[in-house]
Amino acid sequence: MIAELGGPKTFDHVVLGETIKKGQRISRFHVEAENEDGIWTRIAEGTTICYKRILQVEPITSSRVKVVIEESTYPPLISEVGLYYSGNQ
């Protein structure tokens, strides 16, 4: 899944959520951000998402972010993808 951000945005937290009413499905994932040269870089990874997973990352500026589901027990049901900047560096 690729999220188009409508231009460059700076963020240092990625928030992901699953539709938990259908059960936890995702067992491994990673998040990538595209740089200005079109190169994708892995910025975070994890094993489960559940209701909400908050991932702190190094501050990065990107126009596109990709969530890659590597393993899931059933088809994944993502309910939330959020990017936030805390202002702390």
N, C-alpha and C positions, 0 to 999 in steps of 0.2 A: 504494500500500500504506500503510495507516494502522496505527501501533502504539499500542495503548492501554497506558498506563503504570500504571494502577491508582491514580491520584492524582498530585498534583503532584510532580515530580522535577526537581532542578537538575542541569544537565550543562554541560560545556564542550568535549566531544569527541563526534563521531559516527563510529562505525566501521561500514563497509559491506563486504560480501564477496559475490563471485559464485561459483557452482559452476564452477570453472575447468576441470574435466575435460571440459566441453562447449564450451570455448572462451570467449574474451572476447566478450560480446554487447553490453553497454551502452556507448554512445558519448556520451551526454549525460544528465545527471540534475540534480535539485536536491532539497533537503530543506527542509521547512517545519515550524514548530511552532505549535501553537494557543495563543493567550493566554486568559486567564480570561474574556474577553468573547466567545470563540468565533471570533476573527479569526485566520486563518492568515497567518504571516509567513515569508518565505524566509530561512533562516539559513545555508545553504551551497549550493554547486553545484560541479559538476565535469564532466569529459569521460569519464573511464573509472573503473571500480571495480576490475576484475581480482580477484585472490585476496583482497586486503584494501586498503581505502582508509580512511585516518584523516584526518578533517576537524576542525580546531580551530575552535571558534565562540566568540563572546562568551558568558559564562555566562548561562544562561536557565533559567527554571522553566516546565515545561509538563506537562500530563497526556496529551497526544497529539502524535505526530510522524508526518509523512507523507513518504514517499520517492516522488518523481515521476520516472518514467523518460520522458525526452523523446524519445530516439532510441536504437534498438537494431537490430542486424543480424538477430537472431532473437528469439523470445520470451525475455525476461530470466529468469534463474534466480538469485534472491537467496538466498544461504546464510547471511548474517549481518546483523543490525542491532543495534548496541550503542550505548548512551549511557553516558558516563563523566564523572565530575567529578574533576578533578585537585586541587581545593582551592586552586589559585592564582588570584588575582584581580588 
